[in-house]
């Protein structure tokens, strides 16, 4: 079984269903509320574990109730959490999520808490765990200096890398050549490229710009349009979406995609085939409520792709 190591953040998701956000000074009555595990790195780790990888998560949690919830989740999901740091200096993070009850679209405010305080020195302490991986995955909820160090350690150990650049923040040019697979959505691709990504031709231009910066494979997720891949041969490949039913909640789709993409890559699939596997995982995720709880298991993904 392939070993995938995630450097990321855990937050507790506080999800509210409402047809609009309140204005300043206003209270809006919601239609539903749920609390569950979240944070991009954590969600992606759960998605990868359910999709068939042996997963290690590198993060930092507070010594509080939300931190205890996180470790319980990892025990239940079979995720290696032996390297997680517990600290009294910061609280575990949380996210406010507003989900539209009709469209499933969402708006999110996240406070990354302890995970957002991961240091370069702490990443250095995880060097051995990173070196033992078949694939290393991280994202931008982690501080950029820590992300850069994680990618450097993976590259020096010969471990392929995935960077999910979410949320989009300014990146030093030194990061791009360290990334074998880059997985922004449309909004993130626009923010990081400075180019519009409203249709396939524009997406290709943005993907090629990322390739020019040193990225190995630029894989842009395009929502209902699927995903657009530009690899080392510079030929764009459009991967169509895979529908599993009515869209209920899109909150967890991106993390389900990245987690499953990591599994496909770690098992030796070519990038386009791994992206199709990821599209199936995302297609299942949007038919369910929540982030990590919405992610599919391997049998469900294989069945949707006609493999089961």
SERO-4910 file (N, C-alpha, C, O; in steps of 0.05 Angstrom, whole numbers):
BEGIN
 pado doro    nc1    nc2    nc3   cac1   cac2   cac3    cc1    cc2    cc3    oc1    oc2    oc3
  Unk    A     17    -24      0      0      0      0     18     25      0     36     27     16
  Unk    A     12     43    -18     28     68    -20     25     86      4      3     87     16
  Unk    A     46     99     12     46    117     35     45    146     26     63    155     11
  Unk    A     25    160     33     22    189     26     23    205     52      9    200     71
  Unk    A     41    225     52     44    242     76     33    270     69     39    282     49
  Unk    A     15    279     87      3    305     84     13    324    106     13    317    129
  Unk    A     22    347     98     28    369    116      5    389    114      1    401     93
  Unk    A    -10    392    135    -34    408    133    -45    417    160    -32    415    181
  Unk    A    -69    428    159    -82    440    182   -108    425    188   -123    418    169
  Unk    A   -114    421    213   -141    412    222   -156    436    233   -145    452    249
  Unk    A   -181    439    226   -199    457    240   -226    443    244   -232    424    229
  Unk    A   -241    451    263   -268    441    266   -287    458    249   -288    482    252
  Unk    A   -302    444    231   -321    458    214   -347    463    229   -359    445    240
  Unk    A   -356    488    228   -382    496    239   -399    505    215   -396    527    206
  Unk    A   -416    487    205   -431    492    180   -460    500    186   -474    488    201
  Unk    A   -468    522    172   -495    533    175   -507    533    147   -494    541    127
  Unk    A   -533    525    145   -547    526    120   -565    551    119   -582    554    136
  Unk    A   -560    568     99   -576    593     97   -575    602     68   -556    596     54
  Unk    A   -596    616     59   -596    625     31   -580    651     28   -577    660      5
  Unk    A   -570    663     50   -553    686     47   -538    691     72   -546    682     94
  Unk    A   -515    706     70   -500    715     93   -513    739    106   -526    755     92
  Unk    A   -511    743    132   -522    767    145   -505    791    138   -481    790    133
  Unk    A   -519    814    137   -505    840    135   -495    847    163   -503    836    183
  Unk    A   -476    867    164   -466    876    189   -489    885    207   -505    902    199
  Unk    A   -489    875    231   -510    883    250   -536    867    248   -555    872    262
  Unk    A   -537    848    229   -561    833    224   -558    804    233   -536    793    232
  Unk    A   -580    791    243   -580    763    249   -598    749    229   -621    758    224
  Unk    A   -588    727    217   -604    711    198   -609    684    211   -591    672    222
  Unk    A   -634    675    209   -640    648    220   -633    627    199   -643    628    177
  Unk    A   -616    608    207   -608    587    189   -628    564    189   -645    562    206
  Unk    A   -624    546    169   -642    524    165   -631    498    178   -646    479    183
  Unk    A   -605    497    182   -593    473    194   -564    481    204   -553    501    197
  Unk    A   -553    463    220   -526    467    231   -514    440    236   -527    421    245
  Unk    A   -488    438    229   -473    413    235   -444    420    242   -433    440    232
  Unk    A   -432    404    260   -404    408    267   -389    382    259   -399    360    263
  Unk    A   -365    386    247   -350    362    240   -321    369    235   -313    392    236
  Unk    A   -305    349    228   -276    353    223   -272    368    197   -286    363    177
  Unk    A   -252    386    197   -245    401    172   -216    409    172   -200    398    186
  Unk    A   -210    428    155   -183    436    149   -173    421    124   -177    397    122
  Unk    A   -161    436    106   -155    424     80   -136    400     82   -142    378     71
  Unk    A   -114    402     97    -96    380     99   -109    356    112   -105    333    104
  Unk    A   -125    361    133   -139    340    147   -160    327    129   -161    302    128
  Unk    A   -176    343    115   -196    332     97   -183    315     75   -193    293     69
  Unk    A   -162    325     64   -148    310     42   -136    284     52   -137    264     38
  Unk    A   -126    284     77   -116    260     89   -138    239     92   -134    216     86
  Unk    A   -161    248    102   -183    229    105   -192    218     78   -197    194     76
  Unk    A   -194    236     58   -202    227     32   -183    207     21   -191    187      9
  Unk    A   -157    211     24   -137    192     14   -138    166     29   -135    144     17
  Unk    A   -142    167     55   -143    142     71   -168    125     62   -166    101     59
  Unk    A   -190    139     58   -214    124     50   -211    113     21   -223     93     14
  Unk    A   -195    127      5   -192    119    -23   -170     98    -26   -166     88    -49
  Unk    A   -156     90     -5   -139     67     -6   -110     71      0    -95     51     -2
  Unk    A   -101     94      8    -73     99     15    -68     94     45    -86     97     61
  Unk    A    -42     88     51    -33     89     78    -25    118     83     -7    128     69
  Unk    A    -37    132    102    -35    161    105    -22    169    131    -28    158    152
  Unk    A     -3    188    129      9    201    153      2    230    151      5    243    130
  Unk    A     -8    241    174    -14    270    175      5    284    193      9    276    216
  Unk    A     17    306    183     35    323    199     21    349    204     15    364    185
  Unk    A     15    355    229      1    379    236      6    386    265     21    372    279
  Unk    A     -6    408    274     -4    416    302    -31    423    313    -46    438    300
  Unk    A    -38    412    336    -64    415    349    -61    428    376    -40    425    389
  Unk    A    -81    443    384    -82    453    411    -88    431    431    -99    410    423
  Unk    A    -83    435    456    -90    416    477   -118    423    487   -122    431    511
  Unk    A   -137    421    469   -165    430    475   -184    409    464   -176    389    452
  Unk    A   -210    415    467   -231    396    459   -230    391    429   -232    368    420
  Unk    A   -227    412    413   -226    408    384   -201    391    376   -203    375    357
  Unk    A   -179    394    390   -156    377    384   -161    348    391   -152    330    376
  Unk    A   -175    343    412   -182    316    420   -201    304    399   -199    280    392
  Unk    A   -220    320    388   -238    310    367   -221    301    343   -227    281    331
  Unk    A   -201    317    336   -184    311    313   -170    284    316   -171    267    298
  Unk    A   -158    279    339   -143    254    343   -162    230    342   -155    208    333
  Unk    A   -187    234    352   -207    213    351   -214    206    322   -216    183    314
  Unk    A   -217    227    305   -222    223    277   -200    206    264   -206    188    249
  Unk    A   -175    213    270   -153    199    257   -151    170    266   -144    152    250
  Unk    A   -158    165    291   -159    137    300   -181    122    285   -176     99    277
  Unk    A   -204    134    281   -226    121    268   -220    116    238   -228     96    227
  Unk    A   -205    134    226   -199    133    197   -173    117    191   -167    113    167
  Unk    A   -159    108    211   -135     93    207   -112    110    197    -94    100    183
  Unk    A   -111    135    204    -90    154    195    -68    154    217    -73    156    240
  Unk    A    -43    152    208    -20    153    226    -18    182    236    -11    200    221
  Unk    A    -22    185    262    -21    212    274      0    214    296     -1    231    314
  Unk    A     19    196    295     40    195    315     58    219    316     70    226    336
  Unk    A     60    233    293     78    256    291     65    283    297     78    303    297
  Unk    A     39    282    303     24    307    308     34    320    334     38    307    354
  Unk    A     38    346    333     47    362    356     23    373    371      4    383    358
  Unk    A     22    370    397      1    383    413     14    406    428     36    403    439
  Unk    A      1    429    429     12    453    441     -8    468    458    -32    467    453
  Unk    A      2    480    479    -14    498    496    -13    527    487    -28    544    497
  Unk    A      4    532    467      8    560    459    -14    571    440    -19    595    440
  Unk    A    -27    554    425    -49    562    407    -72    543    410    -69    520    417
  Unk    A    -96    553    404   -119    536    403   -122    523    376   -112    533    356
  Unk    A   -136    500    375   -142    487    350   -161    505    334   -179    517    345
  Unk    A   -156    505    307   -172    523    290   -201    515    286   -209    493    294
  Unk    A   -216    533    274   -244    529    268   -252    544    243   -239    563    235
  Unk    A   -273    534    230   -282    547    205   -312    551    206   -327    533    214
  Unk    A   -321    575    198   -350    581    194   -356    575    164   -342    586    147
  Unk    A   -376    559    159   -383    552    132   -413    558    128   -430    547    142
  Unk    A   -419    574    108   -447    579    101   -452    563     75   -439    567     55
  Unk    A   -472    546     76   -480    530     53   -508    538     43   -526    539     59
  Unk    A   -510    544     17   -537    551      6   -553    526      4   -544    506     -8
  Unk    A   -577    525     15   -593    500     17   -602    490    -11   -608    466    -13
  Unk    A   -604    507    -31   -614    499    -57   -592    491    -76   -594    472    -91
  Unk    A   -570    507    -77   -548    502    -96   -525    486    -85   -510    474   -100
  Unk    A   -522    486    -58   -499    472    -47   -474    489    -47   -453    480    -37
  Unk    A   -475    513    -59   -452    531    -59   -446    540    -31   -463    540    -13
  Unk    A   -420    549    -26   -412    555      1   -395    579      2   -382    588    -17
  Unk    A   -394    591     26   -375    613     33   -363    605     60   -377    595     78
  Unk    A   -337    610     63   -322    600     86   -305    622     98   -292    637     84
  Unk    A   -305    623    125   -285    639    140   -270    619    158   -282    604    173
  Unk    A   -243    618    156   -228    599    171   -207    613    188   -194    632    179
  Unk    A   -204    604    213   -182    612    230   -166    587    236   -175    569    249
  Unk    A   -142    586    225   -126    561    225   -114    554    252   -105    531    256
  Unk    A   -113    573    271   -105    567    298    -77    554    299    -58    564    287
  Unk    A    -75    532    314    -49    519    319    -36    510    293    -12    512    290
  Unk    A    -52    499    274    -41    490    249    -29    512    233    -10    508    218
  Unk    A    -41    536    235    -31    559    220     -5    571    233      6    590    222
  Unk    A      4    559    255     28    568    268     51    548    265     71    549    280
  Unk    A     48    528    247     70    509    243     95    523    233     94    540    216
  Unk    A    117    517    245    143    530    240    161    514    222    157    489    219
  Unk    A    181    527    210    201    513    194    216    492    211    221    470    202
  Unk    A    222    500    236    236    481    254    220    456    259    230    434    260
  Unk    A    193    459    262    176    436    266    175    419    242    175    394    244
  Unk    A    175    431    218    176    415    193    202    399    191    202    376    183
  Unk    A    224    412    199    250    398    199    248    373    217    261    353    212
  Unk    A    233    375    239    230    352    256    215    329    244    216    307    254
  Unk    A    200    335    222    185    314    208    200    304    183    189    290    167
  Unk    A    226    311    180    241    304    156    241    274    151    237    265    128
  Unk    A    244    258    171    245    229    167    218    218    157    217    201    139
  Unk    A    196    228    168    170    219    159    165    227    130    154    211    115
  Unk    A    173    251    122    170    260     95    187    242     76    178    235     54
  Unk    A    211    236     84    229    220     67    219    192     63    226    179     43
  Unk    A    203    182     81    192    154     78    167    153     61    157    131     57
  Unk    A    158    175     51    133    176     36    137    167      7    159    170     -4
  Unk    A    116    158     -6    115    154    -35    105    179    -49    110    183    -73
  Unk    A     92    197    -33     82    222    -44     78    241    -21     70    233      1
  Unk    A     85    267    -25     82    287     -4     62    308    -15     65    318    -37
  Unk    A     43    315      2     21    334     -5     19    356     15     20    350     39
  Unk    A     16    381      6     12    403     25     -6    424     12    -12    422    -12
  Unk    A    -13    445     27    -30    466     17    -24    492     32     -6    492     49
  Unk    A    -38    513     25    -30    540     35    -46    549     60    -45    573     67
  Unk    A    -60    531     73    -69    538    100    -45    536    119    -45    549    141
  Unk    A    -25    521    112      1    520    126     17    545    119     16    553     96
  Unk    A     31    558    138     48    581    131     67    575    108     79    554    107
  Unk    A     70    594     90     86    590     66    115    581     72    125    563     58
  Unk    A    129    593     92    156    583     98    156    553    105    175    539     98
  Unk    A    136    544    119    135    515    126    128    498    102    139    477     99
  Unk    A    111    508     84    105    494     59    131    491     43    137    470     33
  Unk    A    145    513     40    170    513     24    189    493     36    202    477     21
  Unk    A    193    492     62    211    473     74    202    445     70    219    427     64
  Unk    A    176    440     73    166    412     68    172    403     39    181    380     35
  Unk    A    168    421     20    173    414     -8    203    409    -12    211    391    -27
  Unk    A    220    425      0    249    422     -2    257    395      9    274    381     -4
  Unk    A    247    387     32    254    362     44    245    338     27    259    319     23
  Unk    A    221    341     16    211    319     -2    229    317    -27    236    295    -35
  Unk    A    235    340    -39    251    339    -63    279    328    -58    289    312    -74
  Unk    A    291    335    -35    318    325    -29    317    295    -24    338    281    -27
  Unk    A    294    284    -16    291    255    -11    281    240    -35    278    216    -34
  Unk    A    276    255    -57    266    242    -82    237    235    -81    228    217    -95
  Unk    A    222    248    -64    193    242    -60    177    261    -78    180    286    -76
  Unk    A    160    251    -96    143    269   -112    125    286    -95    117    278    -73
  Unk    A    118    310   -105    103    329    -89     77    338   -103     75    340   -127
  Unk    A     58    345    -86     33    357    -95     28    382    -77     30    381    -53
  Unk    A     23    405    -90     15    429    -76    -13    437    -85    -17    443   -108
  Unk    A    -31    438    -66    -58    448    -70    -57    477    -60    -58    482    -36
  Unk    A    -56    497    -79    -51    525    -70    -76    539    -61    -86    558    -73
  Unk    A    -87    529    -38   -111    539    -27   -108    543      3    -97    525     17
  Unk    A   -117    566     13   -126    589     -2   -103    603    -17    -80    601     -8
  Unk    A   -109    616    -39    -88    628    -55    -75    651    -40    -88    670    -32
  Unk    A    -48    650    -37    -32    672    -26     -8    675    -44     -1    657    -59
  Unk    A      5    697    -41     29    702    -58     50    681    -51     56    675    -28
  Unk    A     63    671    -72     83    650    -69    110    659    -79    111    673    -99
  Unk    A    131    652    -65    158    658    -75    163    641   -100    154    618   -101
  Unk    A    178    652   -119    184    637   -143    198    611   -138    196    592   -154
  Unk    A    212    609   -115    227    585   -109    210    561   -104    219    538   -106
  Unk    A    184    565    -98    166    543    -93    160    527   -118    160    502   -117
  Unk    A    155    541   -140    144    528   -164    161    504   -174    150    483   -180
  Unk    A    188    507   -176    203    484   -186    204    460   -168    213    438   -176
  Unk    A    195    463   -143    194    441   -124    168    425   -126    165    405   -112
  Unk    A    149    434   -143    122    422   -144    119    405   -169    121    415   -191
  Unk    A    114    380   -165    109    362   -187     80    363   -197     75    360   -221
  Unk    A     61    368   -179     33    369   -186     20    393   -171     23    395   -147
  Unk    A      7    411   -186     -4    436   -176    -34    435   -181    -42    433   -204
  Unk    A    -51    438   -160    -79    433   -163    -97    457   -154   -112    454   -135
  Unk    A    -95    480   -168   -113    502   -160   -141    499   -172   -144    485   -192
  Unk    A   -160    511   -160   -186    514   -173   -186    539   -190   -165    553   -192
  Unk    A   -208    546   -202   -209    569   -221   -202    595   -207   -186    611   -217
  Unk    A   -213    600   -183   -208    625   -168   -178    627   -161   -166    648   -163
  Unk    A   -167    605   -151   -139    605   -143   -120    608   -167   -100    622   -165
  Unk    A   -128    595   -189   -111    598   -213   -111    627   -223    -90    637   -231
  Unk    A   -134    640   -222   -135    668   -230   -118    685   -211   -103    703   -221
  Unk    A   -120    681   -186   -105    697   -166    -75    694   -169    -60    713   -167
  Unk    A    -66    669   -174    -38    663   -175    -25    669   -203     -1    674   -205
  Unk    A    -41    668   -224    -31    673   -251    -35    701   -260    -20    711   -277
  Unk    A    -55    715   -248    -62    741   -258    -78    740   -284    -82    761   -297
  Unk    A    -86    716   -293   -101    713   -317   -130    704   -312   -135    692   -291
  Unk    A   -148    711   -329   -176    701   -326   -177    671   -332   -162    661   -349
  Unk    A   -194    657   -318   -198    628   -322   -228    623   -324   -239    608   -308
  Unk    A   -241    635   -345   -269    633   -348   -278    610   -366   -301    602   -366
  Unk    A   -259    600   -383   -266    578   -401   -240    562   -407   -219    569   -397
  Unk    A   -243    541   -422   -221    522   -426   -196    535   -438   -174    530   -429
  Unk    A   -199    553   -458   -176    565   -470   -160    582   -450   -136    582   -449
  Unk    A   -175    597   -433   -162    613   -413   -148    595   -392   -127    602   -382
  Unk    A   -161    573   -385   -150    554   -366   -123    543   -376   -104    539   -361
  Unk    A   -122    537   -402    -98    527   -414    -75    547   -412    -53    540   -405
  Unk    A    -82    573   -417    -61    594   -415    -51    596   -387    -26    599   -383
  Unk    A    -68    595   -366    -59    596   -339    -42    572   -331    -22    574   -318
  Unk    A    -51    548   -340    -36    524   -334     -8    525   -346     11    517   -334
  Unk    A     -6    535   -371     20    537   -383     38    557   -369     62    554   -368
  Unk    A     26    578   -359     41    598   -344     54    584   -319     77    589   -312
  Unk    A     38    568   -305     48    554   -282     70    534   -290     91    532   -276
  Unk    A     67    521   -313     88    503   -323    113    519   -328    135    510   -322
  Unk    A    111    543   -340    134    560   -345    149    568   -320    173    573   -320
  Unk    A    134    569   -297    147    576   -272    161    552   -259    175    555   -239
  Unk    A    158    529   -271    173    505   -261    156    482   -251    167    462   -244
  Unk    A    129    486   -251    111    464   -243    114    440   -262    117    444   -286
  Unk    A    112    416   -252    113    392   -269     87    388   -283     86    387   -308
  Unk    A     65    385   -268     38    382   -279     20    403   -267     17    404   -242
  Unk    A      7    419   -283    -13    438   -274    -40    426   -279    -48    422   -302
  Unk    A    -55    422   -257    -82    410   -259   -102    429   -247   -104    431   -222
  Unk    A   -117    442   -264   -137    462   -254   -164    449   -252   -174    438   -272
  Unk    A   -176    451   -229   -203    441   -225   -223    462   -233   -220    485   -226
  Unk    A   -243    454   -250   -261    473   -262   -290    469   -255   -308    476   -270
  Unk    A   -295    458   -231   -323    454   -222   -338    435   -240   -330    413   -246
  Unk    A   -361    445   -250   -378    429   -267   -366    421   -293   -375    402   -307
  Unk    A   -344    434   -301   -331    428   -326   -309    407   -323   -297    399   -343
  Unk    A   -304    397   -299   -284    377   -295   -257    388   -287   -255    404   -268
  Unk    A   -236    380   -301   -209    389   -294   -193    391   -320   -198    377   -339
  Unk    A   -173    409   -319   -155    414   -343   -127    408   -335   -116    420   -316
  Unk    A   -114    390   -349    -86    382   -342    -67    391   -365    -72    385   -388
  Unk    A    -45    404   -357    -23    409   -375      2    398   -362     11    407   -341
  Unk    A     14    377   -375     37    364   -364     62    371   -378     63    391   -393
  Unk    A     83    356   -374    109    362   -386    109    363   -417    126    377   -429
  Unk    A     90    349   -430     89    349   -459     75    374   -469     74    378   -494
  Unk    A     63    390   -451     50    415   -457     24    412   -472     12    432   -481
  Unk    A     14    387   -475    -12    383   -489    -34    383   -468    -34    367   -449
  Unk    A    -54    401   -471    -76    403   -452    -94    378   -454   -100    369   -476
  Unk    A   -103    368   -431   -122    346   -430   -145    355   -413   -141    362   -389
  Unk    A   -169    354   -424   -193    361   -408   -205    335   -397   -212    317   -412
  Unk    A   -206    333   -370   -218    310   -357   -246    317   -349   -251    335   -333
  Unk    A   -266    303   -361   -294    310   -356   -302    304   -327   -290    286   -315
  Unk    A   -323    317   -317   -333    311   -290   -345    283   -290   -353    272   -311
  Unk    A   -347    272   -266   -360    246   -263   -384    250   -244   -379    255   -220
  Unk    A   -408    247   -254   -431    252   -237   -440    227   -221   -440    205   -232
  Unk    A   -446    232   -196   -456    211   -179   -484    217   -169   -495    202   -152
  Unk    A   -496    238   -180   -523    245   -171   -526    275   -166   -509    291   -174
  Unk    A   -548    283   -153   -555    310   -148   -534    324   -130   -526    312   -110
  Unk    A   -527    348   -137   -508    364   -121   -522    375    -96   -542    389    -99
  Unk    A   -511    368    -73   -523    377    -47   -505    397    -33   -515    417    -22
  Unk    A   -479    392    -33   -460    409    -18   -433    406    -32   -421    385    -33
  Unk    A   -422    429    -42   -396    428    -55   -372    433    -37   -349    433    -46
  Unk    A   -377    436    -11   -356    445      8   -332    427      7   -309    437      7
  Unk    A   -336    401      6   -313    382      8   -302    373    -18   -284    356    -18
  Unk    A   -312    383    -41   -305    371    -67   -275    375    -73   -262    356    -82
  Unk    A   -264    399    -68   -236    404    -75   -217    386    -59   -198    376    -70
  Unk    A   -223    382    -33   -206    366    -17   -209    336    -24   -189    321    -24
  Unk    A   -233    328    -31   -237    300    -40   -222    295    -65   -210    274    -69
  Unk    A   -221    315    -83   -207    313   -109   -177    310   -103   -164    291   -114
  Unk    A   -165    328    -87   -137    327    -83   -128    302    -68   -108    290    -75
  Unk    A   -144    293    -48   -137    269    -34   -137    244    -52   -119    228    -51
  Unk    A   -158    242    -69   -160    220    -88   -138    221   -109   -127    201   -118
  Unk    A   -132    245   -119   -111    249   -139    -85    239   -128    -69    225   -142
  Unk    A    -80    245   -103    -55    236    -90    -54    205    -89    -33    193    -93
  Unk    A    -77    193    -83    -78    163    -83    -71    152   -110    -55    133   -113
  Unk    A    -84    163   -131    -79    153   -158    -49    155   -165    -38    137   -176
  Unk    A    -38    179   -160     -9    183   -166      8    163   -150     27    151   -161
  Unk    A      2    160   -124     19    142   -107     17    113   -116     36     98   -110
  Unk    A     -4    106   -130     -7     79   -140      4     75   -168      2     54   -180
  Unk    A     16     97   -179     30     94   -204     13    102   -228     22     98   -251
  Unk    A    -11    113   -224    -27    122   -247    -14    146   -260     -2    163   -246
  Unk    A    -17    149   -286    -10    173   -300    -28    196   -290    -49    191   -280
  Unk    A    -18    221   -293    -33    244   -282    -62    245   -292    -80    250   -276
  Unk    A    -66    241   -317    -94    243   -328   -112    221   -316   -135    227   -310
  Unk    A   -101    197   -313   -117    175   -301   -122    181   -272   -144    175   -262
  Unk    A   -102    191   -258   -106    198   -230   -127    221   -227   -142    221   -208
  Unk    A   -127    239   -246   -147    261   -246   -175    251   -250   -194    261   -238
  Unk    A   -178    231   -267   -205    219   -271   -214    205   -246   -237    208   -238
  Unk    A   -196    191   -233   -202    178   -207   -211    200   -187   -230    196   -172
  Unk    A   -197    222   -187   -203    245   -169   -230    257   -176   -245    265   -158
  Unk    A   -236    260   -201   -262    271   -209   -285    253   -199   -306    263   -191
  Unk    A   -281    227   -199   -302    209   -188   -305    213   -159   -328    214   -149
  Unk    A   -283    216   -144   -285    221   -115   -299    247   -109   -316    249    -91
  Unk    A   -293    268   -125   -306    294   -121   -335    292   -128   -352    304   -115
  Unk    A   -342    277   -149   -370    273   -158   -387    261   -136   -410    268   -133
  Unk    A   -375    242   -121   -390    230    -98   -392    250    -76   -413    252    -63
  Unk    A   -370    265    -70   -370    284    -48   -393    304    -49   -406    309    -29
  Unk    A   -398    315    -73   -418    336    -75   -447    326    -71   -465    342    -69
  Unk    A   -451    300    -70   -478    289    -66   -483    285    -36   -504    276    -28
  Unk    A   -464    293    -19   -466    289     10   -460    315     24   -448    334     13
  Unk    A   -467    316     49   -463    340     66   -436    338     80   -429    317     90
  Unk    A   -422    361     82   -398    362     98   -372    361     81   -373    360     57
  Unk    A   -350    362     95   -324    361     82   -312    333     85   -317    316     68
  Unk    A   -296    327    105   -286    300    109   -307    279    110   -304    258     98
  Unk    A   -330    283    124   -350    262    124   -362    255     97   -374    234     93
  Unk    A   -360    274     77   -372    269     51   -354    252     33   -363    245     11
  Unk    A   -329    247     41   -310    234     23   -317    204     19   -328    191     37
  Unk    A   -311    194     -4   -319    167    -12   -298    146     -5   -274    153     -2
  Unk    A   -306    121     -1   -287    100      2   -279     88    -25   -291     95    -46
  Unk    A   -259     71    -25   -248     61    -51   -269     45    -67   -270     48    -91
  Unk    A   -285     29    -54   -305     13    -68   -325     31    -82   -333     25   -105
  Unk    A   -333     53    -70   -352     72    -82   -340     85   -107   -353     88   -127
  Unk    A   -314     93   -105   -301    106   -128   -298     87   -151   -304     93   -174
  Unk    A   -289     62   -145   -285     42   -166   -312     35   -179   -313     31   -203
  Unk    A   -333     33   -163   -359     27   -174   -369     48   -193   -380     42   -214
  Unk    A   -365     74   -185   -374     96   -202   -359     96   -229   -370    104   -249
  Unk    A   -334     88   -228   -317     87   -252   -321     60   -268   -307     56   -288
  Unk    A   -339     43   -258   -344     18   -272   -323     -3   -267   -320    -22   -282
  Unk    A   -308      0   -245   -288    -20   -238   -297    -40   -218   -286    -62   -215
  Unk    A   -319    -33   -204   -328    -51   -182   -346    -73   -192   -355    -90   -176
***
